[in-house]
Every structure is written in structure tokens, then in C-alpha cells.
């Protein structure tokens, strides 16, 4: 029920071949179908690209601090 007492409408599920459907497979502890695996791979690729772009921008704006953090992280990971 919603806060006003009316029954909630269910959202339509995204079809296989989408990131949401891949997440549904994962939550159900089942192997994702090929279409969902491909959609998830595309999602991860875009997300990783955005993360790398943000890191490049951060390194440009704060080069000293970025270099220090990178060195500390490498040290902690054993990449001396």
C-alpha cells in the first residue's frame, strides 16, 4: 500500500537484454542469459569509462594530491 492507502502499482519488469534484468538474474541466484550478460558488460564498460574520465580530471586538477594518493594505494597493495 502507498502512504495514502491506495494499492501500489507494480512496475513492469525490464526485459532480458537489459542491466536491470541482469541484476534480477543475480538476485535470483541464477545464471544470466547471454542477452543479459551482454547488457551488463556494456553497462560496466560505460561505467568504467566514466570512472576513468573522473580520475583523469581529478589528476589534472589536483596533481600533487593525486600522485600522493596513488603512491599510497600502490604501497598498500604491495606494488612498491
URGIHU-V283444 format. One record per residue. N is the residue number from 0. PSI is psi as a letter, one per 20 degrees, with the letter a starting at -180 (NA if undefined). OMEGA is omega in whole degrees, 0 to 359 (999 if undefined). D_FIRST is the distance of its C-alpha to the first C-alpha in Angstrom with 1 decimal. Layout:
n: <N	N>
psi: <PSI	PSI>
omega: <OMEGA	OMEGA>
d_first: <D_FIRST	D_FIRST>
This chain:
n: <0	1	2	3	4	5	6	7	8	9	10	11	12	13	14	15	16	17	18	19	20	21	22	23	24	25	26	27	28	29	30	31	32	33	34	35	36	37	38	39	40	41	42	43	44	45	46	47	48	49	50	51	52	53	54	55	56	57	58	59	60	61	62	63	64	65	66	67	68	69	70	71	72	73	74	75	76	77	78	79>
psi: <q	r	h	j	i	q	q	q	p	p	q	p	q	q	r	q	j	q	h	h	h	g	h	g	g	g	h	j	l	q	p	q	r	h	g	h	g	g	g	g	g	g	g	h	g	g	g	h	g	h	g	h	g	g	g	g	g	g	h	g	h	m	g	g	h	g	g	g	g	g	g	h	g	g	g	h	i	j	l	NA>
omega: <176	182	179	177	179	178	179	174	177	174	175	181	175	181	174	184	178	178	179	179	176	178	178	176	182	180	180	180	177	179	180	177	182	180	179	176	179	179	179	179	178	179	181	180	179	181	180	177	178	178	180	177	178	178	178	180	178	180	178	185	183	187	181	180	179	180	179	179	179	179	179	180	177	179	180	181	180	181	186	999>
d_first: <0.0	3.7	6.6	7.8	5.6	5.7	4.5	5.4	9.1	11.0	14.0	17.3	19.1	22.4	25.4	28.0	30.4	28.0	27.5	23.8	24.8	27.4	24.9	22.9	26.2	26.9	23.6	24.3	27.9	29.5	32.3	31.3	33.0	35.8	33.9	31.2	34.0	35.7	32.6	32.1	35.8	35.7	32.8	34.7	37.8	36.4	34.7	37.9	39.9	37.8	38.3	42.0	42.3	40.7	43.2	46.1	45.1	44.8	48.2	49.8	48.5	49.2	51.8	53.2	50.0	48.6	51.9	51.7	48.1	49.0	52.1	50.2	47.6	50.4	52.2	49.2	48.8	52.5	53.5	56.3>
